[in-house]
Amino acid sequence: MIHPSTSVRPEPEARNGPLAVDVSNLRKEFFRRDGRRWLLPRRRRVPALKGVTFTIERGECVAILGQNGSGKSTLVRLLSTLLLHDGGTARIFGHDAFAESRAVRRLVNRVSVEASFFKKMSAHENLGYAARFYGMTPGETGRKLPEILKRVGFPAGRSREPMEALSRGMQQKVALARALLTSPILLLLDEPTTGLDPRSKHEVQQFIREMREQHDSTILLCTHDLAEAESLADRVGILDRGELLCLEPVDELKARYGAGTLEEAFFAATGKSIEDEEDDEEDRDRKELA
C-alpha cells in the first residue's frame, strides 16, 4: 500500500525486514473545556499532533527535539499503545500499533520523565513485581535483576531501600532497568535524563549507547537537550506545536537552516529557543484530559 505521503518523502530501505517504526500522517487531538466550571462548559478540539510522518530503521537512534508541549510525550504514548490515535497510521516492526497493540507491547518499552513506582517498596521489589507481571519465574527474576541493575549503574547496596528514599537519578535508573526486563527491541525514551545530576545523566546516556551496540536496540529519544540529541542520534527531528518540521542527520539539518549549531537550527526552524517556557495550551489539555 502506498501512503499519501510517499510523494514527499523518499522510500526508506528496510534492510533487515520491516521498518522499526513507520508513521504516516499520525494525528491526535484533545478536548479543551471553555468557560467556567460551574457553567455548562463548551468543549473544543485542540490538536496535539498534526499529521506527523517519519520512519526509523532497525538499529537506528532518532532524537526528536521540542519544547514542553510540542507533542513529544503524546507521540511516545501513541507508539507505546497508551493512547488511541485520531487519524493516520503507525506500524512497529510491521505491526499496526492500534489494531495489534498486544503484539506491539511485546516489542516496545517506554521510559518517561514521570516514571511511576510503588514508593514504599524498594527498587528490587518494584522490579520483582514487574518481572512477575511479565511472566518471569522466581528463578529468572533472581538471576536477572542484579545483572540488570548493574548494567544501568545502580549500586547493589541500595536495591533494598524504599524508592521514596532514592534520588531522582536513582529512580530513573530503576525505570531503565524495568524497561530491560522484557528485552525490548524498540526503546521509547521520553526525556530520560531530565532532572538528573551530571554523573547520572552521563551514565544513562552511556547506557543508551550500549543498548544499541550490544543489543541491536532501536531507539526513539524525545528530548529538549540539544547536546544529548546531537551526541546520541543518527538523525534529529524538530517537533513544534504538533508538527514535525524536519528529520535528518545533524549536519544536514544545520545546512538546511544555514546554522552553525543545532541550537541555531532549532531557533531558525521554530523562531524560539528550546529553553523558552510557554504557557502551552496543548500541554495543559493533555495533563487535564489525557
C-alpha positions in Angstrom: 0.0 0.0 0.0 1.3 3.4 -0.9 0.7 6.1 1.7 -0.3 9.6 0.5 2.9 11.0 1.9 5.1 8.8 -0.4 5.4 11.6 -2.9 7.0 14.0 -0.4 9.4 11.6 1.3 11.9 9.1 -0.1 11.0 5.5 0.3 13.4 4.1 3.0 15.2 0.9 2.6 14.1 -1.8 5.0 17.4 -3.6 5.1 16.5 -6.1 7.8 12.9 -6.9 7.3 10.1 -4.3 8.2 11.0 -0.9 9.4 11.2 -0.5 13.1 8.8 2.5 13.1 6.7 3.6 10.1 4.4 6.6 10.9 2.2 8.2 8.3 0.0 11.3 8.8 -0.4 10.5 12.5 -2.9 12.8 14.3 -4.1 13.2 17.9 -6.5 15.7 19.4 -7.6 16.5 22.9 -10.7 18.4 24.1 -10.3 21.6 26.0 -13.1 23.0 28.2 -14.0 26.6 27.7 -16.0 28.6 30.2 -16.3 28.4 34.0 -16.6 25.1 35.6 -20.0 25.9 37.3 -21.5 26.9 34.0 -22.2 24.4 31.2 -18.8 24.1 29.6 -18.1 24.2 25.9 -15.5 21.8 24.5 -13.3 22.4 21.5 -10.7 20.2 19.8 -7.1 21.1 20.3 -4.5 19.3 18.0 -1.5 17.7 19.8 -0.1 16.0 16.7 -0.8 17.3 13.2 -0.2 14.7 10.5 3.3 13.5 11.7 5.1 11.3 9.2 8.5 9.6 9.6 10.3 6.3 9.7 13.0 4.7 11.8 15.1 1.7 10.6 16.1 -1.2 12.8 19.1 -0.3 15.0 18.8 3.4 14.4 18.6 6.1 17.1 16.4 9.0 16.2 16.0 12.1 18.5 13.0 14.4 18.4 13.7 17.8 19.8 10.9 20.0 21.1 9.8 22.3 23.9 7.4 21.3 26.6 4.0 20.9 25.0 5.3 20.3 21.5 3.8 16.9 21.3 6.8 14.7 22.2 5.1 12.8 25.0 1.9 12.4 23.0 3.9 10.8 20.2 5.7 8.3 22.6 2.4 7.4 24.3 0.8 6.7 20.9 3.6 4.5 19.8 3.6 2.6 23.1 -0.2 1.9 22.7 -1.1 4.0 25.7 -3.3 6.4 23.6 -5.6 5.9 20.7 -5.0 8.0 17.6 -7.4 10.3 15.7 -6.0 9.5 12.2 -3.1 8.2 10.2 -1.1 5.0 10.8 1.7 3.8 12.9 3.4 0.4 12.4 6.0 -1.1 14.8 8.1 -3.8 13.1 5.2 -4.4 10.7 2.5 -4.5 13.4 -0.3 -1.9 13.5 0.2 -0.1 16.8 -3.5 0.4 17.3 -5.0 -2.8 15.8 -2.3 -5.1 17.1 -1.4 -3.5 20.4 -0.7 -6.8 22.2 2.0 -7.7 19.7 3.5 -4.2 19.8 3.7 -4.3 23.6 6.0 -7.3 23.4 8.4 -5.4 21.3 8.4 -2.0 22.9 9.2 -0.5 26.3 8.9 3.1 27.4 10.9 5.2 29.8 9.4 8.6 30.7 10.3 11.5 32.9 7.3 10.8 35.1 8.1 7.1 35.7 5.8 5.7 38.4 6.6 3.2 41.2 5.3 1.9 44.4 7.2 4.4 46.5 7.2 2.4 49.8 8.7 -0.6 48.0 12.3 -1.0 47.2 13.9 -1.0 43.8 14.3 -4.8 44.0 10.6 -5.2 45.0 9.4 -2.9 42.2 11.4 -4.8 39.6 10.3 -8.1 41.1 6.7 -7.1 40.8 7.2 -6.0 37.2 9.0 -9.3 36.4 6.1 -11.4 37.7 3.7 -9.2 35.7 5.8 -10.0 32.6 5.6 -13.8 33.4 9.2 -14.3 34.6 9.7 -17.2 37.0 11.2 -16.5 40.5 14.4 -18.2 39.4 14.7 -16.0 36.3 14.0 -12.9 38.4 16.6 -13.8 41.0 19.3 -14.2 38.3 18.3 -11.3 36.1 17.6 -8.4 38.5 21.2 -8.0 39.9 22.6 -8.1 36.4 20.2 -5.5 35.0 20.7 -3.1 38.0 24.4 -3.4 37.5 24.1 -2.6 33.7 22.3 0.7 34.4 24.8 1.7 37.1 22.6 1.2 40.1 24.6 0.4 43.3 23.8 -3.1 44.6 23.8 -2.0 48.2 20.8 0.3 47.7 18.5 -2.0 45.9 16.6 -2.8 49.1 15.9 0.9 50.0 12.4 2.3 49.5 12.0 4.2 46.2 11.0 7.3 48.1 14.4 7.4 49.7 16.2 7.4 46.4 17.3 10.4 44.4 15.6 11.4 41.1 18.7 9.9 39.2 18.5 6.6 41.1 14.8 6.3 40.4 15.4 6.9 36.7 17.9 4.1 36.6 15.3 1.8 38.1 13.0 2.9 35.3 15.6 1.9 32.7 16.2 -1.4 34.5 12.5 -2.1 34.4 12.5 -1.4 30.6 15.1 -4.1 30.2 13.1 -6.8 31.8 11.4 -7.6 28.5 14.5 -7.2 26.3 12.7 -4.7 24.1 13.9 -4.2 20.6 12.4 -0.7 20.5 13.0 1.7 23.3 10.9 4.8 23.5 12.6 7.3 25.8 10.7 10.4 26.8 13.1 12.9 28.5 15.1 10.1 30.2 17.8 12.4 31.7 15.6 15.4 32.7 16.4 16.4 36.3 19.5 14.2 36.6 22.8 15.3 38.0 25.7 15.3 35.5 27.1 12.0 36.6 23.7 10.2 36.4 23.0 11.9 33.1 26.3 10.6 31.7 25.6 7.1 32.9 22.1 7.0 31.3 23.5 8.3 28.0 26.2 5.6 28.1 23.6 3.0 28.8 21.7 4.1 25.7 24.8 3.7 23.6 25.4 0.2 25.0 21.8 -0.8 24.2 22.4 0.0 20.6 25.9 -1.5 20.3 25.3 -4.7 22.3 21.6 -5.5 21.9 20.7 -4.1 18.5 18.0 -1.9 20.0 16.2 0.7 18.0 15.7 4.0 20.0 13.4 6.9 19.7 14.6 9.6 22.1 12.4 12.6 22.8 14.3 15.4 24.5 14.9 19.1 24.8 18.6 18.5 25.4 20.4 19.6 22.3 23.8 18.2 23.2 22.2 14.8 24.1 20.4 14.6 20.8 23.5 15.5 18.8 25.8 13.0 20.6 23.4 10.0 20.6 21.2 10.2 17.5 21.8 9.2 13.8 19.1 11.7 12.8 17.4 14.6 14.7 13.9 15.9 14.2 12.3 19.2 15.3 8.7 18.9 16.6 6.9 22.3 17.1 3.3 22.6 18.2 2.5 19.1 16.9 4.2 19.5 13.5 7.4 17.6 12.6 9.4 20.3 10.7 12.3 18.1 9.7 14.1 14.8 10.4 17.7 14.3 9.1 21.3 14.0 10.2 22.6 16.9 12.3 24.9 18.2 9.6 22.1 18.2 7.0 19.7 19.9 9.5 22.2 22.7 10.2 22.8 23.1 6.4 19.0 23.3 5.8 18.7 26.3 8.1 22.2 27.8 7.4 23.1 27.3 11.1 26.4 26.7 12.8 25.0 24.9 15.7 21.9 22.7 16.5 20.6 25.4 18.8 20.7 28.0 15.9 19.0 25.5 13.6 16.2 25.0 16.2 15.7 28.7 16.6 15.7 29.2 12.8 13.0 26.4 12.4 10.7 27.5 15.3 11.5 31.1 16.0 12.2 30.4 19.6 14.8 28.9 22.0 14.3 25.4 23.1 14.7 26.5 26.7 11.8 29.0 26.5 8.9 28.0 28.7 5.5 28.9 27.3 2.0 28.7 28.7 1.3 26.0 26.2 -2.4 25.3 25.7 -1.8 21.8 24.2 0.3 20.7 27.2 -2.4 21.8 29.6 -5.0 19.9 27.7 -3.0 16.7 27.8 -2.4 16.9 31.6 -6.1 17.7 32.3 -7.8 15.3 29.9 -5.4 12.6 28.8 
